[in-house]
Amino acid sequence: MTDAAALPRRAISAIPTMPNRAARASVAMECRLAPEGIRQNGDGGFRVALDFHPLDRPDLFLNASAGASFMLVAVELDDDGEPKPPVFIGRPGQNWDEMKPAAQAAMRCRDAEFRRFLTRWAGEPIETVEDASDAVCLHCGVNRKRQITPRSQAASLWAELDSTFRYWQLRGDLP
């Protein structure tokens, strides 16, 4: 098994040639997220279980040697099997500091690592995006994340919380 921490971390926006690379894919298969879905490994990485149709044998994976690397391109499908449009909170490729604080908060709340941080910071389980959103709103003194507007008290409180999160990411502990 590969240690997820040993894998390079690359943001999708940092791979400008991804569409070209995806076009060169050797195989395309439809799959579903298995009932056991996604679980976190002890090293902080994730294990994803996928179900393939019996006629779509994933030979590419079955014949690969242990430790082989793959680039996966995923498109979520709607109930009719059509690709769902991507949901962008900020503009694609937008710098973090250029984003509005509400967009930053929304992105952080979707991040499992941020939710782990909030659990440690708040001292209670923060397991879902909704839990994270509630914790952020409570801290910032607003009812909804969209009320965290630039140059407001809520934005200052958000920046302080985000800074504490980044410190926790680097140091593994709260300041």
ABEGO torsion letter per residue (X at the ends): XBBAAABBBBBAAABAAAAAAAAABABBBBBBBBAAEBBBBAAGBBBBBBBBBAABBBAAAAABBBGBBBBBBBBBBBAAGBBBBBBBABBBGBBAAABBAAAAAAAAAABAAAAAAAAAAAGBBBABAAAAAAAAAAAAGBABAAABBBGBAAAAAAAAAAAAAAAAAAAGBBX
